[in-house]
Amino acid sequence: MNQKFFGLSLLIFLTFTACHHRQSSGIARPKLVVGIVVDQMRWDYLYRYYDRYGEGGFKRLLKKGFSCDNAMINYLPSFTAVGHSTIFTGSVPAFSGISGNDWIEQATNQRMYCTEDSTVKAVGGDDPNLKEGKMSPRNLLVSTVGAL
């Protein structure tokens, strides 16, 4: 993920979490928060292709949401997992525990995928050797919008 579409991701995230900021005024918290991240879409495409969007999509987000133009990424590397965890936690890799899409675990010297978790069971998978589907947010060390 890079700076150009970080603004779009942030715009969409803030749009769907706007109700949280209004809770002090007596409006109830939302029952569902949806985050949408469009990889490889630069933030300026929201304006460049504005006339091509439908009223219920990006136009609605731009009219009724919050836009954070020219947002800067204050960390490297800008891999997908790092960007997504930053968007949904507000934390940088040094604190979130997500430093890349994968990394080498110091304790085991083994490569680990960012959502890999051998302690969980894959949905519909009874084979204990099945690695696919054994994923969870266990490696994320900070709270997210899902834990508001």
Backbone as a printed PyTorch tensor [residue, N CA C, xyz], in Angstrom:
tensor([[[  0.8490,  -1.1660,   0.0000],
         [  0.0000,   0.0000,   0.0000],
         [  0.8940,   1.2280,   0.0000]],

        [[  0.5220,   2.2760,  -0.7380],
         [  1.3550,   3.4580,  -0.7380],
         [  0.5420,   4.6960,  -0.4080]],

        [[  1.2130,   5.8330,  -0.3590],
         [  0.6130,   7.0930,   0.0610],
         [ -0.5840,   7.4860,  -0.7850]],

        [[ -0.5680,   7.1710,  -2.0660],
         [ -1.6010,   7.6480,  -2.9660],
         [ -2.9740,   7.0470,  -2.6950]],

        [[ -3.0220,   5.8000,  -2.2520],
         [ -4.3380,   5.2640,  -1.9700],
         [ -4.5800,   5.0590,  -0.4850]],

        [[ -3.6230,   5.4620,   0.3490],
         [ -3.8460,   5.4560,   1.7880],
         [ -4.9670,   6.4300,   2.1220]],

        [[ -5.0140,   7.5690,   1.4200],
         [ -6.0720,   8.5610,   1.6360],
         [ -7.4420,   7.9810,   1.3600]],

        [[ -7.5730,   7.1850,   0.2950],
         [ -8.8520,   6.5510,  -0.0210],
         [ -9.2470,   5.5820,   1.0730]],

        [[ -8.3160,   4.7680,   1.5080],
         [ -8.6080,   3.8020,   2.5530],
         [ -9.0510,   4.5100,   3.8320]],

        [[ -8.3590,   5.5790,   4.1720],
         [ -8.6930,   6.3300,   5.3610],
         [-10.0630,   6.9770,   5.2250]],

        [[-10.3720,   7.5000,   4.0530],
         [-11.6800,   8.1070,   3.7980],
         [-12.7890,   7.1060,   4.0500]],

        [[-12.6560,   5.9270,   3.4990],
         [-13.6970,   4.9110,   3.6350],
         [-13.7970,   4.4500,   5.0800]],

        [[-12.6730,   4.2460,   5.7300],
         [-12.6770,   3.8390,   7.1290],
         [-13.3660,   4.8800,   7.9960]],

        [[-13.0140,   6.1340,   7.8320],
         [-13.6050,   7.1840,   8.6560],
         [-15.0840,   7.3830,   8.3740]],

        [[-15.4900,   7.1480,   7.1500],
         [-16.9000,   7.2630,   6.8100],
         [-17.7330,   6.2830,   7.6210]],

        [[-17.2650,   5.0470,   7.7050],
         [-18.0360,   4.0210,   8.3870],
         [-17.8680,   4.0620,   9.9000]],

        [[-16.9300,   4.8340,  10.3940],
         [-16.7750,   4.9370,  11.8390],
         [-17.2660,   6.2850,  12.3570]],

        [[-17.8410,   7.0920,  11.5040],
         [-18.3020,   8.4220,  11.9010],
         [-19.3250,   8.3450,  13.0220]],

        [[-20.1400,   7.3220,  13.0430],
         [-21.1560,   7.1750,  14.0970],
         [-20.5120,   7.0530,  15.4670]],

        [[-19.3500,   6.4700,  15.5400],
         [-18.6640,   6.3100,  16.8200],
         [-18.3440,   7.6700,  17.4250]],

        [[-17.9410,   8.6210,  16.6150],
         [-17.5840,   9.9440,  17.1050],
         [-18.8110,  10.7270,  17.5450]],

        [[-19.9810,  10.3400,  17.0840],
         [-21.2060,  11.0420,  17.4350],
         [-21.8880,  10.4400,  18.6620]],

        [[-21.3310,   9.3820,  19.2430],
         [-22.0230,   8.7210,  20.3290],
         [-22.2060,   9.6340,  21.5340]],

        [[-21.3320,  10.5940,  21.7550],
         [-21.4780,  11.4990,  22.8890],
         [-22.6970,  12.3980,  22.7430]],

        [[-23.1950,  12.5550,  21.5270],
         [-24.3810,  13.3820,  21.3220],
         [-25.6650,  12.5730,  21.4330]],

        [[-25.5810,  11.3330,  21.9350],
         [-26.7600,  10.5300,  22.1540],
         [-27.1150,   9.5900,  21.0220]],

        [[-26.3810,   9.6110,  19.9370],
         [-26.6360,   8.6900,  18.8330],
         [-25.9670,   7.3630,  19.1650]],

        [[-26.7050,   6.2780,  18.9890],
         [-26.1930,   4.9510,  19.3300],
         [-25.0410,   4.5360,  18.4240]],

        [[-24.1910,   3.6900,  18.9460],
         [-23.0930,   3.1230,  18.1650],
         [-23.6580,   2.2690,  17.0380]],

        [[-22.9430,   2.1880,  15.9370],
         [-23.4220,   1.3330,  14.8400],
         [-23.3120,  -0.1390,  15.2250]],

        [[-24.1870,  -0.9580,  14.6830],
         [-24.1320,  -2.3920,  14.9320],
         [-23.0770,  -3.0530,  14.0670]],

        [[-22.7640,  -2.4130,  12.9530],
         [-21.8000,  -2.9800,  12.0190],
         [-20.9050,  -1.8720,  11.4800]],

        [[-19.6160,  -2.1120,  11.5100],
         [-18.6490,  -1.1970,  10.9120],
         [-18.0060,  -1.9370,   9.7550]],

        [[-18.0610,  -1.3590,   8.5620],
         [-17.4950,  -1.9830,   7.3820],
         [-16.3120,  -1.1490,   6.9140]],

        [[-15.1870,  -1.7880,   6.7650],
         [-14.0060,  -1.1160,   6.2430],
         [-13.7070,  -1.6280,   4.8520]],

        [[-13.4630,  -0.7160,   3.9320],
         [-13.1500,  -1.0920,   2.5530],
         [-11.8020,  -0.4840,   2.2020]],

        [[-10.8970,  -1.3210,   1.7360],
         [ -9.5920,  -0.8520,   1.2960],
         [ -9.4490,  -1.2310,  -0.1690]],

        [[ -9.1700,  -0.2620,  -1.0190],
         [ -8.9970,  -0.5160,  -2.4430],
         [ -7.5130,  -0.3800,  -2.7540]],

        [[ -6.8260,  -1.5190,  -2.8090],
         [ -5.3950,  -1.4860,  -3.1120],
         [ -5.1650,  -0.9530,  -4.5160]],

        [[ -4.1030,  -0.2050,  -4.6560],
         [ -3.6530,   0.3530,  -5.9250],
         [ -4.5520,   1.4660,  -6.4700]],

        [[ -5.5030,   1.9480,  -5.6870],
         [ -6.3290,   3.0710,  -6.1370],
         [ -5.8110,   4.3350,  -5.4650]],

        [[ -5.3470,   5.2600,  -6.2730],
         [ -4.8470,   6.5260,  -5.7470],
         [ -6.0070,   7.3780,  -5.2490]],

        [[ -5.7710,   8.1570,  -4.1860],
         [ -6.8330,   8.9790,  -3.6020],
         [ -7.3830,   9.9930,  -4.5890]],

        [[ -6.5450,  10.4790,  -5.5110],
         [ -7.0220,  11.4940,  -6.4480],
         [ -8.0020,  10.9390,  -7.4750]],

        [[ -8.0980,   9.5960,  -7.6120],
         [ -9.0840,   8.9970,  -8.5170],
         [-10.5070,   9.2890,  -8.0500]],

        [[-10.6840,   9.5380,  -6.7650],
         [-12.0100,   9.9020,  -6.2640],
         [-12.5300,  11.1540,  -6.9530]],

        [[-11.6330,  12.0550,  -7.2600],
         [-12.0210,  13.3160,  -7.8860],
         [-11.8670,  13.2710,  -9.4010]],

        [[-10.8450,  12.6180,  -9.8890],
         [-10.5990,  12.5320, -11.3250],
         [-11.7450,  11.8270, -12.0510]],

        [[-12.2780,  10.7690, -11.4500],
         [-13.3350,   9.9860, -12.0890],
         [-14.6940,  10.1690, -11.4050]],

        [[-14.8700,  11.2580, -10.7290],
         [-16.0810,  11.5370,  -9.9640],
         [-17.3500,  11.3660, -10.8010]],

        [[-17.3400,  11.8560, -12.0340],
         [-18.5320,  11.7980, -12.8870],
         [-18.9220,  10.3690, -13.2710]],

        [[-18.0260,   9.4300, -13.1110],
         [-18.3110,   8.0400, -13.4760],
         [-18.9170,   7.2320, -12.3240]],

        [[-18.9250,   7.7820, -11.1250],
         [-19.4130,   7.0550,  -9.9620],
         [-20.9130,   7.1940,  -9.8080]],

        [[-21.5310,   6.1470,  -9.2300],
         [-22.9620,   6.1840,  -8.9450],
         [-23.2310,   6.9600,  -7.6650]],

        [[-24.4580,   7.4010,  -7.4950],
         [-24.8330,   8.2030,  -6.3320],
         [-24.7240,   7.4340,  -5.0140]],

        [[-24.8710,   6.1160,  -5.0650],
         [-24.8430,   5.3290,  -3.8390],
         [-23.4780,   4.7910,  -3.4750]],

        [[-22.4450,   5.0970,  -4.2420],
         [-21.1130,   4.5570,  -3.9960],
         [-20.1440,   5.6110,  -3.4990]],

        [[-19.0710,   5.8160,  -4.2880],
         [-18.0520,   6.7930,  -3.8920],
         [-18.6150,   8.2010,  -3.7530]],

        [[-19.5760,   8.5700,  -4.5760],
         [-20.1660,   9.9080,  -4.4500],
         [-20.8080,  10.0790,  -3.0720]],

        [[-21.5000,   9.0530,  -2.6270],
         [-22.1270,   9.1290,  -1.3050],
         [-21.0660,   9.2660,  -0.2140]],

        [[-19.9990,   8.4880,  -0.3170],
         [-18.9240,   8.5820,   0.6650],
         [-18.2980,   9.9720,   0.6770]],

        [[-18.1140,  10.5460,  -0.5000],
         [-17.5090,  11.8720,  -0.5780],
         [-18.4380,  12.9610,  -0.0540]],

        [[-19.7330,  12.8210,  -0.3120],
         [-20.6990,  13.8350,   0.1230],
         [-21.0110,  13.7490,   1.6190]],

        [[-21.1360,  12.5360,   2.1430],
         [-21.5810,  12.3650,   3.5210],
         [-20.4850,  11.8800,   4.4660]],

        [[-19.3260,  11.5650,   3.9220],
         [-18.2430,  11.0400,   4.7420],
         [-17.1950,  12.0910,   5.0380]],

        [[-16.0520,  11.6230,   5.4290],
         [-14.9200,  12.4780,   5.7620],
         [-13.7820,  12.1520,   4.8170]],

        [[-13.1420,  13.1600,   4.2910],
         [-12.0350,  12.9570,   3.3690],
         [-10.7450,  13.4790,   3.9870]],

        [[ -9.7290,  12.6600,   3.9440],
         [ -8.4190,  13.0280,   4.4830],
         [ -7.4430,  13.0480,   3.3170]],

        [[ -7.3940,  14.1490,   2.5990],
         [ -6.5400,  14.2680,   1.4230],
         [ -5.0770,  14.4680,   1.8180]],

        [[ -4.1940,  14.0330,   0.9450],
         [ -2.7500,  14.1860,   1.1280],
         [ -2.2400,  13.5320,   2.4080]],

        [[ -2.8390,  12.4230,   2.7930],
         [ -2.3780,  11.6990,   3.9740],
         [ -0.9840,  11.1330,   3.7070]],

        [[ -0.1620,  11.1200,   4.7210],
         [  1.1990,  10.6160,   4.5890],
         [  1.3720,   9.3450,   5.4080]],

        [[  2.1320,   8.4240,   4.8940],
         [  2.4660,   7.2060,   5.6140],
         [  3.7330,   7.4930,   6.4150]],

        [[  3.6790,   7.2570,   7.7190],
         [  4.8420,   7.5610,   8.5610],
         [  5.6000,   6.2950,   8.9760]],

        [[  5.5770,   5.2990,   8.0930],
         [  6.2920,   4.0620,   8.3750],
         [  6.7190,   3.4160,   7.0600]],

        [[  7.6810,   2.5310,   7.1580],
         [  8.1040,   1.6760,   6.0550],
         [  8.3230,   0.2960,   6.6310]],

        [[  8.0620,  -0.7490,   5.9480],
         [  7.6450,  -0.8560,   4.5600],
         [  6.1380,  -0.6370,   4.4350]],

        [[  5.6990,  -0.3490,   3.2370],
         [  4.2740,  -0.1070,   3.0170],
         [  3.6080,  -1.3290,   2.3840]],

        [[  3.8260,  -2.4910,   2.9860],
         [  3.1960,  -3.7190,   2.5090],
         [  1.7100,  -3.7160,   2.8440]],

        [[  0.9690,  -4.5740,   2.1900],
         [ -0.4770,  -4.6400,   2.3710],
         [ -0.8730,  -4.8580,   3.8270]],

        [[ -0.3240,  -5.8560,   4.4840],
         [ -0.7030,  -6.1560,   5.8670],
         [ -0.4050,  -4.9890,   6.7970]],

        [[  0.7280,  -4.3360,   6.5860],
         [  1.1040,  -3.1930,   7.4200],
         [  0.1020,  -2.0530,   7.2190]],

        [[ -0.2270,  -1.7800,   5.9750],
         [ -1.1750,  -0.7100,   5.6840],
         [ -2.5520,  -0.9780,   6.2520]],

        [[ -3.0460,  -2.1940,   6.0780],
         [ -4.3760,  -2.5270,   6.5790],
         [ -4.4250,  -2.4700,   8.1020]],

        [[ -3.3940,  -2.9830,   8.7580],
         [ -3.3960,  -2.9370,  10.2250],
         [ -3.2940,  -1.4940,  10.7200]],

        [[ -2.5720,  -0.6580,  10.0150],
         [ -2.4660,   0.7480,  10.4090],
         [ -3.7990,   1.4680,  10.2340]],

        [[ -4.4740,   1.2200,   9.1310],
         [ -5.7710,   1.8560,   8.8780],
         [ -6.7740,   1.4910,   9.9660]],

        [[ -6.8330,   0.2190,  10.3270],
         [ -7.8680,  -0.2410,  11.2390],
         [ -7.4970,  -0.1690,  12.7120]],

        [[ -6.2570,   0.1930,  13.0200],
         [ -5.8610,   0.3470,  14.4170],
         [ -5.4050,   1.7630,  14.7480]],

        [[ -4.8930,   2.4680,  13.7550],
         [ -4.3200,   3.7840,  14.0080],
         [ -2.9130,   3.6860,  14.5730]],

        [[ -2.3670,   2.4900,  14.6160],
         [ -1.0510,   2.2530,  15.1910],
         [ -0.0360,   1.9200,  14.1060]],

        [[  1.2100,   2.2090,  14.3790],
         [  2.2960,   1.9170,  13.4420],
         [  2.8600,   0.5160,  13.7280]],

        [[  3.5970,  -0.0660,  12.7750],
         [  4.1190,  -1.4340,  12.9250],
         [  4.9300,  -1.6720,  14.1990]],

        [[  5.6260,  -0.6770,  14.6840],
         [  6.4460,  -0.8540,  15.8830],
         [  5.6030,  -1.2480,  17.0930]],

        [[  4.3370,  -0.8680,  17.1060],
         [  3.4550,  -1.1960,  18.2290],
         [  2.4210,  -2.2680,  17.8860]],

        [[  1.9910,  -2.3100,  16.6260],
         [  0.9010,  -3.2140,  16.2560],
         [  1.3250,  -4.6760,  16.1530]],

        [[  2.5980,  -4.9310,  15.9350],
         [  3.0700,  -6.3000,  15.7780],
         [  3.0350,  -6.7840,  14.3400]],

        [[  2.4550,  -6.0030,  13.4430],
         [  2.3880,  -6.3790,  12.0340],
         [  3.4490,  -5.5610,  11.2890]],

        [[  4.5820,  -6.1990,  11.0360],
         [  5.7170,  -5.5000,  10.4420],
         [  5.9030,  -5.8080,   8.9640]],

        [[  5.0720,  -6.6750,   8.4290],
         [  5.1520,  -7.0420,   7.0230],
         [  4.0660,  -8.0600,   6.7130]],

        [[  4.0140,  -8.4940,   5.4620],
         [  3.0730,  -9.5510,   5.1110],
         [  3.5020, -10.8760,   5.7380]],

        [[  4.7970, -11.0500,   5.8940],
         [  5.3480, -12.1880,   6.6110],
         [  6.6930, -11.7830,   7.1890]],

        [[  7.2070, -12.5930,   8.1090],
         [  8.4580, -12.2940,   8.7860],
         [  9.0430, -13.5700,   9.3610]],

        [[ 10.2580, -13.4620,   9.8910],
         [ 10.9210, -14.5820,  10.5500],
         [ 10.7140, -14.4240,  12.0600]],

        [[ 10.1140, -15.4200,  12.6770],
         [  9.9220, -15.4170,  14.1300],
         [ 11.2690, -15.6790,  14.7940]],

        [[ 11.6950, -14.8050,  15.6830],
         [ 12.9920, -14.9680,  16.3340],
         [ 13.0640, -16.2250,  17.1810]],

        [[ 11.9910, -16.5590,  17.8660],
         [ 12.0070, -17.7040,  18.7760],
         [ 12.1890, -19.0340,  18.0470]],

        [[ 11.6260, -19.1460,  16.8400],
         [ 11.6630, -20.4210,  16.1150],
         [ 12.5150, -20.3830,  14.8560]],

        [[ 12.9100, -19.1870,  14.4320],
         [ 13.6520, -18.9770,  13.1950],
         [ 12.8580, -19.4750,  11.9730]],

        [[ 11.5350, -19.4680,  12.0800],
         [ 10.6410, -19.9150,  11.0140],
         [  9.8930, -18.7230,  10.4180]],

        [[  9.6180, -18.8220,   9.1290],
         [  8.8390, -17.7940,   8.4360],
         [  7.3820, -17.8830,   8.8810]],

        [[  6.7470, -16.7260,   9.1440],
         [  5.3530, -16.6880,   9.5720],
         [  4.5840, -15.6700,   8.7470]],

        [[  3.4050, -16.0590,   8.2710],
         [  2.5070, -15.1440,   7.5620],
         [  1.7900, -14.2850,   8.6020]],

        [[  1.4300, -13.0720,   8.2410],
         [  0.8980, -12.1100,   9.2010],
         [ -0.3280, -12.5950,   9.9680]],

        [[ -1.1880, -13.4030,   9.3770],
         [ -2.3840, -13.8830,  10.0690],
         [ -2.2920, -15.3560,  10.4550]],

        [[ -1.1330, -15.9530,  10.2720],
         [ -0.9450, -17.3760,  10.5830],
         [ -1.1360, -17.6310,  12.0760]],

        [[ -1.8660, -18.7060,  12.3890],
         [ -2.1060, -19.0520,  13.7870],
         [ -2.3430, -20.5530,  13.9060]],

        [[ -1.3570, -21.2820,  14.3950],
         [ -1.4610, -22.7420,  14.4980],
         [ -2.3710, -23.1780,  15.6390]],

        [[ -2.8140, -22.2480,  16.4780],
         [ -3.6470, -22.6040,  17.6310],
         [ -5.1360, -22.6620,  17.2990]],

        [[ -5.5130, -22.2870,  16.0810],
         [ -6.9270, -22.2990,  15.7030],
         [ -7.1930, -23.4070,  14.6920]],

        [[ -8.4540, -23.7480,  14.5430],
         [ -8.8680, -24.7800,  13.6040],
         [ -9.5030, -24.1090,  12.3940]],

        [[ -9.1540, -24.5800,  11.2060],
         [ -9.7340, -24.0400,   9.9860],
         [-11.2280, -24.3520,   9.9480]],

        [[-12.0300, -23.4150,   9.4870],
         [-13.4630, -23.6350,   9.3720],
         [-13.7050, -24.7800,   8.3940]],

        [[-14.3940, -25.8110,   8.8580],
         [-14.6860, -26.9600,   8.0100],
         [-13.5090, -27.8850,   7.7930]],

        [[-12.3980, -27.6340,   8.4660],
         [-11.2060, -28.4630,   8.2770],
         [-10.9300, -29.3310,   9.4850]],

        [[-10.9670, -30.6450,   9.3020],
         [-10.6990, -31.5660,  10.3950],
         [ -9.2660, -32.0890,  10.3890]],

        [[ -8.5530, -31.8430,   9.3010],
         [ -7.1820, -32.3410,   9.1710],
         [ -6.2470, -31.4600,  10.0070]],

        [[ -5.5990, -31.9980,  11.0480],
         [ -4.7070, -31.1910,  11.8930],
         [ -3.4640, -30.7020,  11.1500]],

        [[ -3.1150, -31.3120,  10.0210],
         [ -1.9510, -30.8980,   9.2380],
         [ -2.2820, -29.8250,   8.2170]],

        [[ -3.5670, -29.5020,   8.0680],
         [ -4.0060, -28.5100,   7.0960],
         [ -3.6220, -27.1170,   7.5790]],

        [[ -2.7720, -26.4410,   6.8250],
         [ -2.3010, -25.1120,   7.2150],
         [ -3.2670, -24.0150,   6.7380]],

        [[ -3.8820, -24.2340,   5.5780],
         [ -4.7900, -23.2440,   5.0250],
         [ -5.9850, -23.0620,   5.9580]],

        [[ -6.3640, -21.8440,   6.1810],
         [ -7.5190, -21.5460,   7.0220],
         [ -7.1750, -21.3380,   8.4800]],

        [[ -5.9700, -21.6940,   8.8860],
         [ -5.5630, -21.4710,  10.2730],
         [ -5.0260, -20.0490,  10.3880]],

        [[ -5.9570, -19.1270,  10.3590],
         [ -5.6120, -17.7040,  10.3810],
         [ -6.4420, -17.0010,  11.4540]],

        [[ -5.8690, -16.0080,  12.0820],
         [ -6.5750, -15.2290,  13.0900],
         [ -5.8420, -13.8900,  13.2780]],

        [[ -6.4270, -12.9850,  14.0590],
         [ -5.7500, -11.7140,  14.3490],
         [ -4.7890, -11.8050,  15.5370]],

        [[ -4.3930, -13.0040,  15.9170],
         [ -3.5490, -13.2280,  17.0990],
         [ -2.2510, -12.4110,  17.0870]],

        [[ -1.6640, -12.2040,  15.9290],
         [ -0.3880, -11.4730,  15.8430],
         [ -0.5510,  -9.9650,  15.9870]],

        [[ -1.7790,  -9.4870,  15.9290],
         [ -2.0510,  -8.0500,  16.1040],
         [ -2.0480,  -7.7200,  17.5890]],

        [[ -1.1970,  -6.8140,  17.9990],
         [ -0.9890,  -6.5450,  19.4270],
         [ -1.7540,  -5.3540,  19.9660]],

        [[ -2.5270,  -4.6700,  19.1330],
         [ -3.2740,  -3.4910,  19.5460],
         [ -4.7480,  -3.6560,  19.2150]],

        [[ -5.5950,  -2.8010,  19.7900],
         [ -7.0330,  -2.9020,  19.5240],
         [ -7.3720,  -2.3110,  18.1660]],

        [[ -8.5250,  -2.6980,  17.6530],
         [ -8.9770,  -2.2540,  16.3300],
         [-10.3720,  -1.6840,  16.4320]],

        [[-10.9130,  -1.2290,  15.2850],
         [-12.2750,  -0.7260,  15.2570],
         [-13.2560,  -1.8250,  15.6180]],

        [[-12.8780,  -3.0630,  15.4270],
         [-13.7460,  -4.1760,  15.7760],
         [-13.8740,  -4.3700,  17.2760]],

        [[-13.0170,  -3.7230,  18.0530],
         [-13.0410,  -3.8720,  19.4980],
         [-13.3720,  -2.5600,  20.1880]],

        [[-14.1680,  -1.7160,  19.5260],
         [-14.5210,  -0.4230,  20.1130],
         [-15.3690,  -0.5740,  21.3420]]])
